[in-house]
Amino acid sequence: MTRELADITHLEPAWDLKAVRRDFPLLELQQDGRPLAYLDNAATTQKPRQVIDAISDYYRRDNANVHRAIYRLGARATEAYESARRTVASFIGAETDKGIIFTRGATEAINLVAYSWGRHNLKPGDEIVVTLMEHHSNLIPWQLLARDTGSTLRHIPLTPDFTLDLEAARKIIGQQTKLVALVHKSNVFGVENPVAEITNMARDAGALMLLDAAQSVPHMPVNVQQLDCDFLAFSGHKMLGPTGVGVLYGRPDLLDSMQPFQGGGEMIDRVTMESATWNDIPWKFEAGTPNIAQAVGLGAAMDYLTAVGMNNIHDYLGQLAGYTRERLQEMDFITLYGPPESSSGIVTFNVDGIHPHDLAQFLDQEAIAVRAGHHCAQPLMDCLGVAATTRASMYIYNTTAEIDRLIEALRKAHSFFN
Amino acid sequence: MNDLRDLYQQLILDHNQNPRNFGTLETATHSAKGHNPLCGDHLDLYIEIEDDAIKDVRFVGTGCAISKSSASIMTTVIKGKTIAEAKELFEKFQHMATTGEIDSDALGKLAALADVHKFPARVKCAMLAWRTLTAGLEPGSETTTTE
């Protein structure tokens, strides 16, 4: 296979890279006569035809509202939706699909915990602990929660080499800590955080553990039982799935004890004009007609990724990021950010004398899509001492040839602006 | 690459690397802070007004080539203008940045930024200094944003 792939990569993915690329219609897109090198996968990935077809087939053959219809079409829609839930449960190693709640995305999943658990369990004196490398989606919900309950939000700082300061964490996480909300894998550095150590600290303190897994579930095998987390949140669209669907995994006994998130149809058991009782989990947390087609699409995306193999994906993205960092280090006008060890699939950098927005504009002209800005992590940018950075993030269809194009374009950009 | 040369004209690259009127101004009578939440860029503008005219103006801040050069060129153009003239220029500049239509007589070298209208995501970058200026000329102004 290596010889066949020589024109696009010198790495050895465990899958047929050319066949995988052919599955993604958008990768055929030409921009100014050149194929687009899409390197913004940490923002959202492209979709294979298997996912696009699953959504399209659902609307063509199975579409009806779920859970209520007596007719057979409705039963098929319900089965498609609930089957996607079982696929998710199996994909993240959940003991039961009762703990799988479909949300709009990772952001809504985290907000669900902040509302349904946080606002009923926290009081002044209680503490929520996050880290300095959180995406705003795992920071702002806790800021709002602290404001509304009078509880306190604290954060684990970084060491000089930009890893979590575990010594400081030991001092911060204590008896007053009720929840630790930790980003599993940083969307800026691509680094995997030491979940086991932090979870031990949370357990010793009697605190709950929430993982923002928006970047980890797409990139590596994730098993909620091995991680021993209480909550885990991620988005579908960063792992080949459609936008508008994400997942909150919650420990079933915990979900059972929590208040509903939104009120409406589906989440109820018995309703009078004065009051209501709640449906069982997970439906208690899925008010209204859910995102059925999107859930079906996410199920198809997980089937696709399972066939490729999450261990294989983790290995390949590590190699691809490693190659990218190596090539970037050839140029003395590049600053790389993050811990020195190789990250998985995400590389963040700046070019001397070029603002990231100008750089991204230049790269777009070269048909290369990267992200420039604060990556929804402004406190981390402040810590790095920059207003913005440039981020190249890869996925299962990216090649070393695309990285070589990026490197060449960075050289051109440097001479254009300096 | 033609499009990019249109956006990043030599004048813009020059003002980006060597911004004019860069620094604080002790004699400032007015000041305003501008901020672009999209990219975290920010700009502090210091204006000295005497007899309804802009006697001096300076800026500090960080930003992309478009926002920095736009601020720099703006300071060179509005110095000596009356407040009313500066506000009129703002209107003409905004019209140009969003439509590409240039009133050459009024705008002069500001026309170098006309092509931002082809890059919708960058119009805010070009407008940041101008929005900050109009905010600074209003009494009781504080931080302004591009949103």
Interface residues (C-beta under 8 A of the other chain):
Chain A: G353 I354 H355 P356 H357 D358 Q361 F362 Q365 A372 G373 H374 Q378 M381 A387 A388 F416 F417
Chain B: M1 D3 L4 L7 Y8 L13 N16 Q17 L38 C39 G40 D41 H42 T62 G63 C64 A65 I66 K68 F119 R122 C125
